[in-house]
Amino acid sequence: METFSGGSARTPTSQIELTLSCRNLADMDVFSKSDPFIVVYVASGGSDAWQEYKRTEIIYDNLNPDFATKVVVTYHFEEQQRLRFDVYDVDAPSPELSRHDFLGRCQCTLGELVSQRSSQLKLLGGPGGLGTLLVHAEELISSKEHAHLQFHAIKLDKKDWWGKSDPYVELFKCTEEGKWVLSWRTDVKKRTLNPEWGTVVVPVSSLCNGDHERNIRAVCWDWNRSGTPSLIGETHFSLRQLRTTGSGCTLDLIHPAKQKKKGSRYTHSGRLVVRLERLEHVYSFLDYIQGGTELACTIAIDFTASNGEPKSEDSLHSLTRRNALGAIRNPYVTALRAVGEIIQDYDSDKQFPVLGFGARLPPDGRVSHEFYVNLNADSPFCHGVQGVVDAYERCLPQVQLFGPTNFAPVIRHVANFARQYRDGSQYFILLIITDGVITDMPQTKQAIVEASCLPLSIIIVGVGSADFAAMEELDGDVVRLSYNGRAAERDIVQFVPLNGLLCGEQVTLRARLAREVLAEIPDQFLGFMRANKITPGPARQ
């Protein structure tokens, strides 16, 4: 229940869940069908700048995909919130959209989707003018529960001529108007009539909108290489039903066409066993922050010679190039302010350790890949964002930009502190601002993999126009980062190229950068807390 306070004002908002599907997409592949995914963009506050908000999963070999990924948007009644949906056919293991085939796009406002509930939008600009986007919008009831469900099936119908079946299960939520929308999909179990999917974790809000009495539809399919699955059977259950039977519910899977054809001779097409292992209370990022967890941000700045001579206006470290208002036009300062101003709100003492790497230091010109930017041998701390910028500007004239570009030393430096705070009292963020191609890739990959079990996230902001392909590999969004056969326990790296945000209105650059840079931090933070079974402390007054 939300708090009420007389004599105050509160903006009405709601959480809206969007479920996405496509129909009749263009077929871009020669020997199979398209492999579509959707990129969702938002533009608000009257801005013409589109910001990427969410990507769905990829549905392989399917021109009529139903996406399990939900897009949850906060709806503000008094604002016009514009949305754009771009559909692509995946063509390469890369997050770069230019590497994939464009299938079409459509635009609308969140208000239009909310008022219609179920919308059909024509995809424009794609090959042949084909494709329609289906969007279902439903207001979410606040629920912090996740259901841990165990699934297995018994004696499913055999659907393949030369084998058994390749079954998977989809769960559908019943909406307020009685329509079914996809909420979850299991993986495919190959060549078995008695599959075991183990435990899946589903948000109760997506499963039944927080209503334990609401019906849930389970459909069992046989996967086919053609992309068009064969129905095995379907059934229904509710969370209340599962809660009253601790050992699980054994449900008959019914194939409607077979039932109609065989009449009383038909029993079922196999059985699905569903057991509610537990209902877990899920804590939010703010629950931990309000419970006392502090964010500790360390900043690492690239002082290698590839940035250019600092006295030249063409240098990325130039302190002489200024805008019409007299402010320094320096990408390092832009990134420092954009991220630092967000992070400092969650840091009680506002003290930031600032490290530099790749420079020759006074008085003897020794090369260092881990030095204090304030050039204080006893303490690396700078007070507040302005203190960080001041220390950076004082440091530049005193050091000589050199090289190479090594990340591993600063990552290990912060990881050593993070190891001392596995209790959830502090979470560390390392912001690396760099211009160049990394020169210690193996050592950096090893350092990240070893740090993936720690309360640590690494943000890399790329400035300039260098080749940042190595940074995309470290990001691990497409392929989980690994080193010598050991995979990272969590994805802890977020890479953002600054040049990609420089278009559009300059006044909103800092806000766009902060959004892109910090987008994954809450999920990475919660991933560590859940993996280590850390619950938040009581909310501070």
Beta strands, then each sheet from edge to edge (+ up, - down):
strand 1: 13-23
strand 2: 36-43
strand 3: 51-55
strand 4: 71-76
strand 5: 82-89
strand 6: 101-109
strand 7: 118-122
strand 8: 132-139
strand 9: 145-154
strand 10: 167-174
strand 11: 180-185
strand 12: 196-203
strand 13: 216-222
strand 14: 230-237
strand 15: 249-252
strand 16: 271-281
strand 17: 294-302
strand 18: 351-357
strand 19: 359-361
strand 20: 366-368
strand 21: 371-372
strand 22: 381-383
strand 23: 400-401
strand 24: 426-434
strand 25: 456-462
strand 26: 482-483
strand 27: 486-487
strand 28: 493-497
sheet 1: 4+ 1- 8+ 7-
sheet 2: 3+ 2- 5+ 6-
sheet 3: 12+ 9- 16+ 15-
sheet 4: 11+ 10- 13+ 14-
sheet 5: 21+ 18- 17- 24- 25- 28-
sheet 6: 21+ 18- 22+
sheet 7: 20+ 19- 23+
sheet 8: 26+ 27-
end
